[in-house]
Amino acid sequence: VHPKFPDGGKMSQHLDSLAIGDTLDFAGPSGHVTYYGNGRFQLLEGHGKKAVETYRSAKHIGMISGGTGITPMLAIIRFMLREDDETEVSLLFANQTEDDILVREELEAAAK
């Protein structure tokens, strides 16, 4: 149990409220993104033999995340810092309250 969420997050609470036999529908993510550094990405869209592979480059990357969705964004940011990547990054990170910000100290240090 996380001290900030003694009753669990919204999804955990919803799952806990379900009765045996209730169902959930899940979707996504569609496609796959691999970051190679210095603004270079590989995009894989579709599945199996129908998958289409493309490459893109960017000088500035915009990231949008909420709650625990920070995890994949943070992985890219850590990689960029470790590799002295010069790609410019903007992160829009939303939470319900300021106290809900995960890895806040690390994000603030990376912003400097």
C-alpha positions, 0 to 999 in steps of 0.5 A, a space after each residue: 500500500 502506497 502511503 499517498 493512496 491507502 485505499 488504492 488509486 481510482 482503477 484499483 478501487 473500481 476493480 475492487 468494487 466489481 463482483 465475480 462475473 463482472 467484465 471489463 473491456 480493455 484496449 490499446 496501446 496500438 502500435 509500438 514506439 522505440 526511441 533510439 536517441 537524438 530525436 530518432 524514433 521507430 514506429 511499428 503500427 499494426 500486428 503480425 504480417 500487416 505491421 508497418 515500420 516507419 522512422 521519424 526524427 524530431 528536434 523537440 519531443 512533446 510528452 503528455 502523461 497522467 498519474 502512473 503513465 509517467 513511467 514510459 515518459 520517465 524511461 525516455 527522459 532517463 535515457 536522454 539524460 544518460 546519453 547526453 541527448 540534445 533533443 528538446 523535451 516538454 512534459 505535460 504531467 497531470 495529477 489530481 493533486 500536487 501531492 499525487 506527483 510521483 517521482 517529483 524530485 527526479 522530475 524536478 532535477 531533470 528539468 534543470 
